[in-house]
Amino acid sequence: MKRIYLSSPHMSGLEKQYVQDAFVTNWIAPLGPHVDAFEQEFAAAVGARHAAALSSGTAALHLALLLAGVGPGDEALVSTLTFSASVNPIVYLGGRPVLIDSERCSWNIDPTLVAETIERKVRQGKPPKAVIPVHLYGQSADLTPILEVCNRYEIAVIEDAAEALGSTYLGRAPGTFGKAGVFSFNGNKIITTSGGGMLVSDDAGFIAHARKLATQARDPAPHYQHSEIGYNYRMSNVLAGIGRGQLQVLEERVQARRRNFAFYQETLGDLPGIAFMPEAPWGRHTRWLTVITVNPDEFGADREAIRLALEAQNIEARPVWKPMHLQPVFAGCEVVGGAVAEEFFVNGLCLPSGSNLSQDDLERVVDVICRVPQG
């Protein structure tokens, strides 16, 4: 049996012409015309004014937090239900993560808890330096109430939209509402450059400074001169070429993943104990990953039994993110709530969701799940 992956890269064929051009012109470097064009095309695609192509989404988040002023001892609020890359850059900078629980409408960071936490910390005389809403599994967090409280106290909102390219919030792309937005082109994302990320902002100076820091913070001089610490974070011209080809088929990839979800919902939605991550009323969920929750008492087996049954048939599925407040590395961090995220982790399972899945692939997945309660 062939392996069915959770979310594998899906090339369109358009990428080859840009990669070939990079080789023909000998632009095999962490800069070049495809980097410039990819930044411009991506910014236009999401509705941002400026963009910087970087080596990873993590690098983009690191630079965004640095430029937002996060430093030693500063606190930053962040979703607890996420991947560790959303939290690690806070620690890189010597900051302290404050891990915030999810709400049930979108599974994203709870705006009420964000507001309550900010108000409490303001009363204590130490407001957080930044808030990082993570747009989970292809769906935007509820940004309006978060922006309202953050704007009141001049707290930077840095959106982690790594998983949400192609989704919408009130008709706009998440990642374009706060001070800056971060996107990822890792191999499992909705479009990929094999590895890479993008930092977007409407602030031209913010992005210009990010580009400088990402190229070892070289000062404008004929010799090598540095007045601040920099990083080697720029994207390769070759990988940017891949990104340009991928960006042209973004909407096709979104529609394919939404069709996967529709098939799963139609075939599994009536099974007792099976429910799906909801689509919040404020925008479009790309269904980057289709995620189910399993009530073991009703279904007759838990999510781990389903995962193992799929793996036995060479099908990859993964539990929902283990919340950061349950991770050993973040054991000492402040946590606000946590029970909702823990419930999603215990009962949640991500199903194969790639835009290149065939009908036979989808039917294989569904057939295994339907047979699990019978053993």
Secondary structure as the mmCIF struct_conf table of DSSP 4:
data_model
#
loop_
_struct_conf.conf_type_id
_struct_conf.id
_struct_conf.beg_label_comp_id
_struct_conf.beg_label_asym_id
_struct_conf.beg_label_seq_id
_struct_conf.end_label_comp_id
_struct_conf.end_label_asym_id
_struct_conf.end_label_seq_id
HELX_LH_PP_P HELX_LH_PP_P1 LYS A 2 ARG A 3
STRN STRN1 ILE A 4 ILE A 4
HELX_LH_PP_P HELX_LH_PP_P2 TYR A 5 TYR A 5
BEND BEND1 LEU A 6 SER A 7
BEND BEND2 GLY A 13 GLY A 13
TURN_TY1_P TURN_TY1_P1 LEU A 14 LEU A 14
HELX_RH_AL_P HELX_RH_AL_P1 GLU A 15 VAL A 24
TURN_TY1_P TURN_TY1_P2 THR A 25 ASN A 26
BEND BEND3 ALA A 29 PRO A 30
BEND BEND4 GLY A 32 GLY A 32
HELX_RH_AL_P HELX_RH_AL_P2 PRO A 33 VAL A 46
TURN_TY1_P TURN_TY1_P3 GLY A 47 GLY A 47
BEND BEND5 ARG A 49 ARG A 49
STRN STRN2 HIS A 50 LEU A 54
BEND BEND6 SER A 55 SER A 55
HELX_RH_AL_P HELX_RH_AL_P3 GLY A 57 LEU A 67
TURN_TY1_P TURN_TY1_P4 ALA A 68 GLY A 69
TURN_TY1_P TURN_TY1_P5 PRO A 72 GLY A 73
STRN STRN3 GLU A 75 SER A 79
BEND BEND7 THR A 80 THR A 82
HELX_RH_3T_P HELX_RH_3T_P1 SER A 84 SER A 86
TURN_TY1_P TURN_TY1_P6 VAL A 87 VAL A 87
HELX_RH_AL_P HELX_RH_AL_P4 ASN A 88 TYR A 92
TURN_TY1_P TURN_TY1_P7 LEU A 93 GLY A 94
STRN STRN4 ARG A 96 ILE A 100
STRN STRN5 SER A 102 SER A 102
TURN_TY1_P TURN_TY1_P8 ARG A 104 SER A 106
BEND BEND8 TRP A 107 ASN A 108
STRN STRN6 ILE A 109 ILE A 109
HELX_RH_AL_P HELX_RH_AL_P5 PRO A 111 ARG A 123
TURN_TY1_P TURN_TY1_P9 GLN A 124 GLY A 125
BEND BEND9 LYS A 129 LYS A 129
STRN STRN7 ALA A 130 ILE A 132
STRN STRN8 VAL A 134 VAL A 134
HELX_RH_3T_P HELX_RH_3T_P2 LEU A 136 GLY A 138
HELX_RH_AL_P HELX_RH_AL_P6 LEU A 143 ARG A 152
TURN_TY1_P TURN_TY1_P10 TYR A 153 GLU A 154
STRN STRN9 ALA A 156 ASP A 160
TURN_TY1_P TURN_TY1_P11 ALA A 162 GLU A 163
TURN_TY1_P TURN_TY1_P12 LEU A 165 GLY A 166
STRN STRN10 TYR A 169 TYR A 169
TURN_TY1_P TURN_TY1_P13 LEU A 170 GLY A 171
STRN STRN11 ARG A 172 ARG A 172
TURN_TY1_P TURN_TY1_P14 PRO A 174 GLY A 175
BEND BEND10 THR A 176 LYS A 179
STRN STRN12 ALA A 180 SER A 184
STRN STRN13 ASN A 186 ASN A 186
TURN_TY1_P TURN_TY1_P15 GLY A 187 ASN A 188
BEND BEND11 LYS A 189 ILE A 191
STRN STRN14 SER A 194 SER A 194
BEND BEND12 GLY A 195 GLY A 195
STRN STRN15 GLY A 197 SER A 201
BEND BEND13 ASP A 202 ASP A 202
HELX_RH_AL_P HELX_RH_AL_P7 ALA A 204 ALA A 214
STRN STRN16 THR A 215 THR A 215
TURN_TY1_P TURN_TY1_P16 GLN A 216 ALA A 217
STRN STRN17 ARG A 218 ARG A 218
BEND BEND14 PRO A 220 HIS A 223
STRN STRN18 HIS A 226 HIS A 226
BEND BEND15 SER A 227 GLU A 228
STRN STRN19 ASN A 232 ASN A 232
STRN STRN20 ARG A 234 ARG A 234
HELX_LH_PP_P HELX_LH_PP_P3 MET A 235 SER A 236
HELX_RH_AL_P HELX_RH_AL_P8 ASN A 237 LEU A 247
TURN_TY1_P TURN_TY1_P17 GLN A 248 VAL A 249
HELX_RH_AL_P HELX_RH_AL_P9 LEU A 250 LEU A 268
TURN_TY1_P TURN_TY1_P18 GLY A 269 ASP A 270
BEND BEND16 LEU A 271 LEU A 271
TURN_TY1_P TURN_TY1_P19 PRO A 272 GLY A 273
STRN STRN21 ILE A 274 PHE A 276
HELX_LH_PP_P HELX_LH_PP_P4 MET A 277 ALA A 280
TURN_TY1_P TURN_TY1_P20 PRO A 281 TRP A 282
BEND BEND17 GLY A 283 GLY A 283
BEND BEND18 TRP A 288 LEU A 289
STRN STRN22 THR A 290 VAL A 294
HELX_RH_AL_P HELX_RH_AL_P10 PRO A 296 PHE A 299
BEND BEND19 GLY A 300 ALA A 301
HELX_RH_AL_P HELX_RH_AL_P11 ARG A 303 ALA A 312
TURN_TY1_P TURN_TY1_P21 GLN A 313 ASN A 314
STRN STRN23 ILE A 315 ILE A 315
STRN STRN24 ARG A 318 PRO A 319
HELX_LH_PP_P HELX_LH_PP_P5 VAL A 320 PRO A 323
HELX_RH_3T_P HELX_RH_3T_P3 MET A 324 LEU A 326
BEND BEND20 GLN A 327 GLN A 327
HELX_RH_3T_P HELX_RH_3T_P4 PRO A 328 PHE A 330
TURN_TY1_P TURN_TY1_P22 ALA A 331 GLY A 332
BEND BEND21 CYS A 333 CYS A 333
STRN STRN25 GLU A 334 VAL A 336
HELX_RH_AL_P HELX_RH_AL_P12 ALA A 339 ASN A 347
STRN STRN26 GLY A 348 LEU A 351
HELX_LH_PP_P HELX_LH_PP_P6 PRO A 352 PRO A 352
TURN_TY1_P TURN_TY1_P23 SER A 355 ASN A 356
HELX_RH_AL_P HELX_RH_AL_P13 GLN A 359 ARG A 371
HELX_RH_3T_P HELX_RH_3T_P5 VAL A 372 GLN A 374
#
